[in-house]
């Protein structure tokens, strides 16, 4: 399975919300935390990935739910 990043943020709450909304829509998602723990979120992002075949649908859902701007 090939993955595609559909959003990034520094907010753990936004990532959790996005994963929940996508799960309800039947889309599996996973996040990769690339923040620097030594600097309290000043550097890096948390990235959200879905399968490439679901990427466009996932972005549409996240925009509808006002999670993705």
VEXTOR-306525 format. One record per atom (N, C-alpha, C): residue number from 1; atom name; x, y, z. Coordinates in nm, 4 decimals. Example, Ala and Ser with C-alpha at 12.3 -4.5 7.8 and 13.67 -1.06 7.14 Angstrom:
2
rec i:1 at:N px:1.3190 py:-0.5690 pz:0.7800 .
rec i:1 at:CA px:1.2300 py:-0.4500 pz:0.7800 .
rec i:1 at:C px:1.3200 py:-0.3300 pz:0.7800 .
rec i:2 at:N px:1.2850 py:-0.2250 pz:0.7080 .
rec i:2 at:CA px:1.3670 py:-0.1060 pz:0.7140 .
rec i:2 at:C px:1.2900 py:0.0030 pz:0.7870 .
***
This chain:
69
rec i:1 at:N px:0.0835 py:-0.1174 pz:0.0000 .
rec i:1 at:CA px:0.0000 py:0.0000 pz:0.0000 .
rec i:1 at:C px:0.0887 py:0.1248 pz:0.0000 .
rec i:2 at:N px:0.0587 py:0.2161 pz:-0.0891 .
rec i:2 at:CA px:0.1310 py:0.3421 pz:-0.0967 .
rec i:2 at:C px:0.0526 py:0.4478 pz:-0.0200 .
rec i:3 at:N px:0.1219 py:0.5226 pz:0.0671 .
rec i:3 at:CA px:0.0559 py:0.6226 pz:0.1505 .
rec i:3 at:C px:0.0795 py:0.7623 pz:0.0958 .
rec i:4 at:N px:-0.0118 py:0.8523 pz:0.1328 .
rec i:4 at:CA px:0.0003 py:0.9921 pz:0.0920 .
rec i:4 at:C px:-0.0367 py:1.0802 pz:0.2110 .
rec i:5 at:N px:0.0424 py:1.1833 pz:0.2337 .
rec i:5 at:CA px:0.0137 py:1.2766 pz:0.3425 .
rec i:5 at:C px:-0.1046 py:1.3640 pz:0.3010 .
rec i:6 at:N px:-0.2039 py:1.3755 pz:0.3900 .
rec i:6 at:CA px:-0.3215 py:1.4566 pz:0.3592 .
rec i:6 at:C px:-0.3284 py:1.5841 pz:0.4430 .
rec i:7 at:N px:-0.2530 py:1.5903 pz:0.5509 .
rec i:7 at:CA px:-0.2479 py:1.7132 pz:0.6300 .
rec i:7 at:C px:-0.1306 py:1.7080 pz:0.7259 .
rec i:8 at:N px:-0.0940 py:1.8263 pz:0.7762 .
rec i:8 at:CA px:0.0058 py:1.8354 pz:0.8826 .
rec i:8 at:C px:-0.0331 py:1.9496 pz:0.9745 .
rec i:9 at:N px:0.0068 py:1.9381 pz:1.0991 .
rec i:9 at:CA px:-0.0271 py:2.0372 pz:1.2002 .
rec i:9 at:C px:0.0671 py:2.0204 pz:1.3188 .
rec i:10 at:N px:0.0650 py:2.1150 pz:1.4112 .
rec i:10 at:CA px:0.1386 py:2.0996 pz:1.5368 .
rec i:10 at:C px:0.0441 py:2.0573 pz:1.6487 .
rec i:11 at:N px:-0.0856 py:2.0487 pz:1.6184 .
rec i:11 at:CA px:-0.1868 py:2.0188 pz:1.7190 .
rec i:11 at:C px:-0.2207 py:1.8701 pz:1.7249 .
rec i:12 at:N px:-0.1958 py:1.8108 pz:1.8403 .
rec i:12 at:CA px:-0.2326 py:1.6708 pz:1.8605 .
rec i:12 at:C px:-0.3845 py:1.6535 pz:1.8547 .
rec i:13 at:N px:-0.4577 py:1.7523 pz:1.9038 .
rec i:13 at:CA px:-0.6040 py:1.7446 pz:1.9044 .
rec i:13 at:C px:-0.6590 py:1.7405 pz:1.7622 .
rec i:14 at:N px:-0.6035 py:1.8231 pz:1.6737 .
rec i:14 at:CA px:-0.6491 py:1.8228 pz:1.5330 .
rec i:14 at:C px:-0.6221 py:1.6888 pz:1.4662 .
rec i:15 at:N px:-0.5073 py:1.6296 pz:1.4944 .
rec i:15 at:CA px:-0.4738 py:1.4991 pz:1.4357 .
rec i:15 at:C px:-0.5690 py:1.3925 pz:1.4880 .
rec i:16 at:N px:-0.5950 py:1.3923 pz:1.6174 .
rec i:16 at:CA px:-0.6870 py:1.2942 pz:1.6759 .
rec i:16 at:C px:-0.8264 py:1.3110 pz:1.6165 .
rec i:17 at:N px:-0.8723 py:1.4346 pz:1.6035 .
rec i:17 at:CA px:-1.0034 py:1.4620 pz:1.5440 .
rec i:17 at:C px:-1.0086 py:1.4143 pz:1.3993 .
rec i:18 at:N px:-0.9051 py:1.4432 pz:1.3235 .
rec i:18 at:CA px:-0.9002 py:1.4024 pz:1.1831 .
rec i:18 at:C px:-0.9032 py:1.2503 pz:1.1706 .
rec i:19 at:N px:-0.8246 py:1.1822 pz:1.2522 .
rec i:19 at:CA px:-0.8229 py:1.0350 pz:1.2470 .
rec i:19 at:C px:-0.9600 py:0.9775 pz:1.2811 .
rec i:20 at:N px:-1.0272 py:1.0383 pz:1.3786 .
rec i:20 at:CA px:-1.1597 py:0.9913 pz:1.4195 .
rec i:20 at:C px:-1.2617 py:1.0086 pz:1.3063 .
rec i:21 at:N px:-1.2630 py:1.1264 pz:1.2456 .
rec i:21 at:CA px:-1.3570 py:1.1542 pz:1.1364 .
rec i:21 at:C px:-1.3322 py:1.0598 pz:1.0190 .
rec i:22 at:N px:-1.2062 py:1.0375 pz:0.9864 .
rec i:22 at:CA px:-1.1746 py:0.9477 pz:0.8747 .
rec i:22 at:C px:-1.2118 py:0.8035 pz:0.9082 .
rec i:23 at:N px:-1.1907 py:0.7634 pz:1.0315 .
rec i:23 at:CA px:-1.2280 py:0.6275 pz:1.0721 .
rec i:23 at:C px:-1.3790 py:0.6070 pz:1.0567 .
rec i:24 at:N px:-1.4578 py:0.7072 pz:1.0960 .
rec i:24 at:CA px:-1.6030 py:0.6976 pz:1.0802 .
rec i:24 at:C px:-1.6435 py:0.6855 pz:0.9333 .
rec i:25 at:N px:-1.5609 py:0.7420 pz:0.8452 .
rec i:25 at:CA px:-1.5867 py:0.7350 pz:0.7007 .
rec i:25 at:C px:-1.5289 py:0.6088 pz:0.6379 .
rec i:26 at:N px:-1.4668 py:0.5240 pz:0.7192 .
rec i:26 at:CA px:-1.4113 py:0.3992 pz:0.6686 .
rec i:26 at:C px:-1.2736 py:0.4120 pz:0.6067 .
rec i:27 at:N px:-1.2020 py:0.5201 pz:0.6409 .
rec i:27 at:CA px:-1.0676 py:0.5418 pz:0.5874 .
rec i:27 at:C px:-0.9662 py:0.5239 pz:0.7001 .
rec i:28 at:N px:-0.8743 py:0.4317 pz:0.6809 .
rec i:28 at:CA px:-0.7673 py:0.4107 pz:0.7782 .
rec i:28 at:C px:-0.6641 py:0.5213 pz:0.7630 .
rec i:29 at:N px:-0.6194 py:0.5754 pz:0.8746 .
rec i:29 at:CA px:-0.5195 py:0.6821 pz:0.8738 .
rec i:29 at:C px:-0.4197 py:0.6577 pz:0.9862 .
rec i:30 at:N px:-0.2986 py:0.7079 pz:0.9666 .
rec i:30 at:CA px:-0.1987 py:0.7009 pz:1.0729 .
rec i:30 at:C px:-0.1197 py:0.8313 pz:1.0732 .
rec i:31 at:N px:-0.0638 py:0.8631 pz:1.1886 .
rec i:31 at:CA px:0.0107 py:0.9873 pz:1.2021 .
rec i:31 at:C px:0.1569 py:0.9589 pz:1.2327 .
rec i:32 at:N px:0.2399 py:1.0542 pz:1.1923 .
rec i:32 at:CA px:0.3830 py:1.0500 pz:1.2209 .
rec i:32 at:C px:0.4178 py:1.1817 pz:1.2887 .
rec i:33 at:N px:0.4650 py:1.1723 pz:1.4125 .
rec i:33 at:CA px:0.4986 py:1.2903 pz:1.4916 .
rec i:33 at:C px:0.6446 py:1.3265 pz:1.4666 .
rec i:34 at:N px:0.6652 py:1.4371 pz:1.3978 .
rec i:34 at:CA px:0.8003 py:1.4830 pz:1.3668 .
rec i:34 at:C px:0.8367 py:1.6081 pz:1.4464 .
rec i:35 at:N px:0.7649 py:1.6298 pz:1.5572 .
rec i:35 at:CA px:0.7966 py:1.7458 pz:1.6408 .
rec i:35 at:C px:0.9190 py:1.7169 pz:1.7261 .
rec i:36 at:N px:0.9882 py:1.8208 pz:1.7623 .
rec i:36 at:CA px:1.1068 py:1.8115 pz:1.8476 .
rec i:36 at:C px:1.0616 py:1.8237 pz:1.9924 .
rec i:37 at:N px:1.0649 py:1.7154 pz:2.0648 .
rec i:37 at:CA px:1.0145 py:1.7146 pz:2.2025 .
rec i:37 at:C px:1.0942 py:1.8063 pz:2.2948 .
rec i:38 at:N px:1.2155 py:1.8381 pz:2.2600 .
rec i:38 at:CA px:1.2973 py:1.9245 pz:2.3450 .
rec i:38 at:C px:1.2564 py:2.0716 pz:2.3354 .
rec i:39 at:N px:1.1758 py:2.1048 pz:2.2328 .
rec i:39 at:CA px:1.1385 py:2.2450 pz:2.2132 .
rec i:39 at:C px:0.9874 py:2.2660 pz:2.2144 .
rec i:40 at:N px:0.9150 py:2.1811 pz:2.2795 .
rec i:40 at:CA px:0.7701 py:2.1962 pz:2.3022 .
rec i:40 at:C px:0.6919 py:2.2348 pz:2.1766 .
rec i:41 at:N px:0.7142 py:2.1642 pz:2.0672 .
rec i:41 at:CA px:0.6354 py:2.1857 pz:1.9465 .
rec i:41 at:C px:0.6765 py:2.3044 pz:1.8615 .
rec i:42 at:N px:0.7894 py:2.3661 pz:1.8913 .
rec i:42 at:CA px:0.8332 py:2.4803 pz:1.8109 .
rec i:42 at:C px:0.8872 py:2.4367 pz:1.6752 .
rec i:43 at:N px:0.9399 py:2.3164 pz:1.6685 .
rec i:43 at:CA px:0.9990 py:2.2663 pz:1.5449 .
rec i:43 at:C px:0.9319 py:2.1367 pz:1.5040 .
rec i:44 at:N px:0.8958 py:2.1265 pz:1.3780 .
rec i:44 at:CA px:0.8382 py:2.0041 pz:1.3247 .
rec i:44 at:C px:0.6864 py:2.0037 pz:1.3286 .
rec i:45 at:N px:0.6291 py:1.9032 pz:1.2667 .
rec i:45 at:CA px:0.4849 py:1.8878 pz:1.2547 .
rec i:45 at:C px:0.4442 py:1.7445 pz:1.2836 .
rec i:46 at:N px:0.3145 py:1.7262 pz:1.2964 .
rec i:46 at:CA px:0.2560 py:1.5926 pz:1.3023 .
rec i:46 at:C px:0.1878 py:1.5734 pz:1.1678 .
rec i:47 at:N px:0.2228 py:1.4683 pz:1.0978 .
rec i:47 at:CA px:0.1703 py:1.4440 pz:0.9642 .
rec i:47 at:C px:0.0669 py:1.3324 pz:0.9672 .
rec i:48 at:N px:-0.0378 py:1.3462 pz:0.8859 .
rec i:48 at:CA px:-0.1435 py:1.2456 pz:0.8772 .
rec i:48 at:C px:-0.1410 py:1.1831 pz:0.7384 .
rec i:49 at:N px:-0.1397 py:1.0510 pz:0.7349 .
rec i:49 at:CA px:-0.1306 py:0.9753 pz:0.6103 .
rec i:49 at:C px:-0.2495 py:0.8823 pz:0.5922 .
rec i:50 at:N px:-0.2887 py:0.8644 pz:0.4676 .
rec i:50 at:CA px:-0.3896 py:0.7651 pz:0.4283 .
rec i:50 at:C px:-0.3368 py:0.6950 pz:0.3038 .
rec i:51 at:N px:-0.4050 py:0.5887 pz:0.2620 .
rec i:51 at:CA px:-0.3634 py:0.5226 pz:0.1386 .
rec i:51 at:C px:-0.3838 py:0.6185 pz:0.0224 .
rec i:52 at:N px:-0.2982 py:0.6070 pz:-0.0763 .
rec i:52 at:CA px:-0.3037 py:0.6968 pz:-0.1913 .
rec i:52 at:C px:-0.4415 py:0.6946 pz:-0.2579 .
rec i:53 at:N px:-0.5056 py:0.5787 pz:-0.2601 .
rec i:53 at:CA px:-0.6371 py:0.5668 pz:-0.3241 .
rec i:53 at:C px:-0.7471 py:0.6411 pz:-0.2479 .
rec i:54 at:N px:-0.7258 py:0.6703 pz:-0.1192 .
rec i:54 at:CA px:-0.8246 py:0.7415 pz:-0.0376 .
rec i:54 at:C px:-0.7888 py:0.8877 pz:-0.0122 .
rec i:55 at:N px:-0.6773 py:0.9353 pz:-0.0648 .
rec i:55 at:CA px:-0.6266 py:1.0681 pz:-0.0310 .
rec i:55 at:C px:-0.7231 py:1.1796 pz:-0.0698 .
rec i:56 at:N px:-0.7741 py:1.1784 pz:-0.1891 .
rec i:56 at:CA px:-0.8631 py:1.2859 pz:-0.2335 .
rec i:56 at:C px:-0.9914 py:1.2882 pz:-0.1510 .
rec i:57 at:N px:-1.0499 py:1.1710 pz:-0.1290 .
rec i:57 at:CA px:-1.1724 py:1.1615 pz:-0.0479 .
rec i:57 at:C px:-1.1468 py:1.2079 pz:0.0957 .
rec i:58 at:N px:-1.0307 py:1.1693 pz:0.1505 .
rec i:58 at:CA px:-0.9955 py:1.2083 pz:0.2871 .
rec i:58 at:C px:-0.9848 py:1.3601 pz:0.2987 .
rec i:59 at:N px:-0.9208 py:1.4243 pz:0.2025 .
rec i:59 at:CA px:-0.9084 py:1.5710 pz:0.2059 .
rec i:59 at:C px:-1.0454 py:1.6378 pz:0.1991 .
rec i:60 at:N px:-1.1333 py:1.5853 pz:0.1145 .
rec i:60 at:CA px:-1.2686 py:1.6409 pz:0.1030 .
rec i:60 at:C px:-1.3429 py:1.6316 pz:0.2356 .
rec i:61 at:N px:-1.3342 py:1.5160 pz:0.3002 .
rec i:61 at:CA px:-1.4006 py:1.4950 pz:0.4290 .
rec i:61 at:C px:-1.3438 py:1.5904 pz:0.5343 .
rec i:62 at:N px:-1.2123 py:1.6041 pz:0.5387 .
rec i:62 at:CA px:-1.1492 py:1.6916 pz:0.6373 .
rec i:62 at:C px:-1.1856 py:1.8378 pz:0.6135 .
rec i:63 at:N px:-1.2023 py:1.8770 pz:0.4890 .
rec i:63 at:CA px:-1.2463 py:2.0146 pz:0.4582 .
rec i:63 at:C px:-1.3919 py:2.0344 pz:0.4998 .
rec i:64 at:N px:-1.4769 py:1.9362 pz:0.4710 .
rec i:64 at:CA px:-1.6183 py:1.9453 pz:0.5102 .
rec i:64 at:C px:-1.6329 py:1.9589 pz:0.6612 .
rec i:65 at:N px:-1.5491 py:1.8887 pz:0.7348 .
rec i:65 at:CA px:-1.5541 py:1.8913 pz:0.8814 .
rec i:65 at:C px:-1.4763 py:2.0091 pz:0.9404 .
rec i:66 at:N px:-1.4220 py:2.0933 pz:0.8537 .
rec i:66 at:CA px:-1.3455 py:2.2123 pz:0.8930 .
rec i:66 at:C px:-1.2226 py:2.1793 pz:0.9770 .
rec i:67 at:N px:-1.1635 py:2.0645 pz:0.9504 .
rec i:67 at:CA px:-1.0390 py:2.0259 pz:1.0156 .
rec i:67 at:C px:-0.9226 py:2.0697 pz:0.9279 .
rec i:68 at:N px:-0.9435 py:2.0630 pz:0.7995 .
rec i:68 at:CA px:-0.8422 py:2.1043 pz:0.7017 .
rec i:68 at:C px:-0.8901 py:2.2323 pz:0.6349 .
rec i:69 at:N px:-0.8052 py:2.3345 pz:0.6371 .
rec i:69 at:CA px:-0.8445 py:2.4650 pz:0.5834 .
rec i:69 at:C px:-0.8281 py:2.4809 pz:0.4363 .
***
